[in-house]
């Protein structure tokens, strides 16, 4: 098994990433999280201190409450690529 890809240590890459199933477990908890995601327009956004308040399994949509502004926003689960500073992979 290779230990380096393009000069990067594989242990460092995998230590900073989590599987989508682990991300789902973290999102289902009531603790605030930081999320990086793509919008429908292709922009990258970062939502800080938000909690998941609703999850639709069939549509794959999560609703979040941003605690700092009390805004309610929603996104598709597949658009989330970062969670608490870790990369999310499928």
Rosetta silent file (secondary structure, phi, psi, omega in degrees, C-alpha in Angstrom):
SEQUENCE: XXXXXXXXXXXXXXXXXXXXXXXXXXXXXXXXXXXXXXXXXXXXXXXXXXXXXXXXXXXXXXXXXXXXXXXXXXXXXXXXXXXXXXXXXX
SCORE:     score description
SCORE:     0.000 S_00000001
   1 L     0.000  129.429 -179.726    0.000    0.000    0.000 S_00000001
   2 L   -69.011  148.768  179.076    1.464    3.371   -0.942 S_00000001
   3 L  -107.768   -5.183  179.724    2.142    5.836    1.847 S_00000001
   4 E  -143.208  141.595  176.241    2.404    8.966   -0.284 S_00000001
   5 E  -129.949  120.971 -179.182    0.435   10.410   -3.195 S_00000001
   6 L    50.917   37.038  177.067    1.849   13.372   -5.127 S_00000001
   7 L    85.539   -1.225  179.913    4.136   14.147   -2.205 S_00000001
   8 E   -99.413  139.726  176.792    1.351   14.114    0.422 S_00000001
   9 E   -76.203  125.463 -176.789    1.386   11.750    3.344 S_00000001
  10 H   -63.829  -32.442  179.316   -1.777    9.590    3.222 S_00000001
  11 H   -63.066  -38.450  179.040   -2.085    9.520    7.003 S_00000001
  12 H   -68.392  -39.530 -179.937   -2.369   13.307    7.095 S_00000001
  13 H   -63.267  -47.247 -175.835   -4.992   13.285    4.312 S_00000001
  14 H   -76.492  -21.520  177.119   -7.185   10.691    6.009 S_00000001
  15 H   -72.417  -24.622 -178.012   -6.836   12.240    9.466 S_00000001
  16 L  -102.404   20.757  179.553   -8.433   15.451    8.179 S_00000001
  17 E  -138.721  153.187  178.701  -11.365   13.770    6.430 S_00000001
  18 E  -135.139  154.216  178.603  -14.495   11.901    7.473 S_00000001
  19 E   -77.606  155.080 -178.619  -16.991    9.689    5.657 S_00000001
  20 H   -60.176  -31.523  179.097  -20.480   11.000    4.926 S_00000001
  21 H   -67.546  -36.742  175.791  -21.976    8.444    7.337 S_00000001
  22 H   -69.931  -37.362  177.948  -19.857    9.863   10.178 S_00000001
  23 H   -63.601  -37.683  177.846  -20.822   13.386    9.116 S_00000001
  24 H   -62.260  -40.817  178.823  -24.505   12.389    9.335 S_00000001
  25 H   -63.737  -40.408  179.244  -24.004   11.211   12.910 S_00000001
  26 H   -67.221  -40.936 -178.345  -22.329   14.515   13.823 S_00000001
  27 H   -69.095  -27.884  179.821  -25.075   16.555   12.130 S_00000001
  28 H   -75.758  -14.649  178.763  -27.822   14.675   13.964 S_00000001
  29 L   -79.017  156.728 -177.620  -26.401   15.735   17.331 S_00000001
  30 L   -81.876    7.472 -178.973  -27.624   19.005   18.912 S_00000001
  31 L   -81.053  143.240  177.548  -24.102   20.491   19.080 S_00000001
  32 L   -67.291  144.533 -179.382  -23.267   23.505   16.862 S_00000001
  33 E  -132.505  164.003  172.417  -21.045   22.778   13.858 S_00000001
  34 E  -108.973  133.060 -174.086  -19.212   24.691   11.130 S_00000001
  35 E  -127.591  137.396  169.437  -20.106   23.690    7.561 S_00000001
  36 E  -111.533  134.324 -175.361  -18.538   24.409    4.180 S_00000001
  37 E  -151.145  162.829  172.640  -20.857   23.839    1.209 S_00000001
  38 E   -97.145  140.146  175.318  -21.588   24.597   -2.429 S_00000001
  39 L   -90.253  174.869  179.073  -24.703   26.580   -3.289 S_00000001
  40 L   -66.799  -21.406  178.057  -26.926   25.930   -6.305 S_00000001
  41 L   -88.824   -1.250  179.050  -25.122   28.777   -8.101 S_00000001
  42 L    90.842    4.402  178.237  -21.727   27.130   -7.516 S_00000001
  43 L   -79.775  153.611  175.657  -20.589   29.522   -4.798 S_00000001
  44 E  -101.058  127.370  178.075  -18.782   28.263   -1.736 S_00000001
  45 E  -121.933  155.412  174.458  -20.277   29.279    1.596 S_00000001
  46 E  -126.633  119.882  178.401  -19.237   28.671    5.167 S_00000001
  47 E  -103.593  121.877 -178.721  -21.894   28.497    7.854 S_00000001
  48 E  -104.859  145.849  177.704  -20.544   28.861   11.389 S_00000001
  49 E    49.542   65.531  177.442  -22.267   27.754   14.597 S_00000001
  50 E  -125.234  155.088  177.395  -25.304   26.087   13.065 S_00000001
  51 E  -125.750  146.083  177.936  -27.463   23.178   14.165 S_00000001
  52 E   -81.041  124.069 -178.980  -29.524   20.807   12.046 S_00000001
  53 E  -107.377  -16.492  179.576  -33.198   21.220   12.895 S_00000001
  54 E  -156.607  142.485  178.634  -34.772   19.005   10.223 S_00000001
  55 E  -135.416  125.692  176.035  -33.661   16.242    7.868 S_00000001
  56 E  -104.618  105.860 -175.187  -35.641   14.830    4.938 S_00000001
  57 L   -62.966  -39.858 -175.206  -34.151   11.420    4.154 S_00000001
  58 L   -72.101  -37.298  178.204  -35.953   10.977    0.825 S_00000001
  59 L   -89.157  -20.228 -178.383  -34.988   14.370   -0.617 S_00000001
  60 L    74.193   28.348 -177.230  -31.580   14.502    1.081 S_00000001
  61 E  -109.241  136.222  176.228  -32.251   18.022    2.354 S_00000001
  62 E  -117.660  139.983  173.400  -31.219   19.368    5.752 S_00000001
  63 E  -104.933  134.307 -178.464  -32.494   22.553    7.381 S_00000001
  64 E  -120.774  148.300  170.778  -30.067   24.420    9.605 S_00000001
  65 E  -110.023  121.328  175.689  -30.472   27.216   12.100 S_00000001
  66 E   -83.001  116.574 -171.316  -27.547   29.625   12.204 S_00000001
  67 L   -68.532  -30.627 -178.095  -27.218   30.488   15.872 S_00000001
  68 L   -70.723  -36.056 -175.936  -25.524   33.872   15.403 S_00000001
  69 L  -113.819   -5.145 -176.516  -28.249   35.334   13.162 S_00000001
  70 L    60.260   22.471  176.070  -31.202   32.988   13.892 S_00000001
  71 E   -79.953  149.464  173.589  -31.632   32.436   10.149 S_00000001
  72 E  -107.844  124.484  178.951  -33.062   29.171    8.833 S_00000001
  73 E  -131.845  156.179  178.246  -31.286   27.819    5.730 S_00000001
  74 E  -131.293  153.402  178.187  -31.452   24.562    3.855 S_00000001
  75 E  -152.072  157.707  172.993  -29.060   22.625    1.658 S_00000001
  76 E   -77.007  142.625 -177.075  -28.771   19.247    0.040 S_00000001
  77 H   -61.776  -32.767 -178.142  -26.639   16.855    2.012 S_00000001
  78 H   -72.036  -12.343  179.237  -24.496   16.048   -1.034 S_00000001
  79 H   -87.007   -7.485  179.666  -23.426   19.724   -1.291 S_00000001
  80 E   -83.581  120.362  179.428  -21.637   19.648    2.084 S_00000001
  81 E  -116.861   -5.319  178.391  -17.908   19.143    1.564 S_00000001
  82 E  -144.641  140.404 -179.238  -16.536   20.305    4.921 S_00000001
  83 E  -142.216  115.711 -179.742  -17.585   19.788    8.528 S_00000001
  84 L    53.686   40.855  176.570  -15.739   21.325   11.492 S_00000001
  85 L    81.567    4.477  178.537  -12.592   21.798    9.417 S_00000001
  86 E  -111.781  144.874  178.269  -12.579   18.221    8.077 S_00000001
  87 E   -77.549  137.468  178.805  -13.188   17.182    4.487 S_00000001
  88 E  -102.399  127.016  177.848  -16.290   15.042    3.930 S_00000001
  89 E  -121.262  158.573 -177.135  -16.004   12.237    1.374 S_00000001
  90 L  -104.569    0.000    0.000  -18.575    9.772    0.033 S_00000001
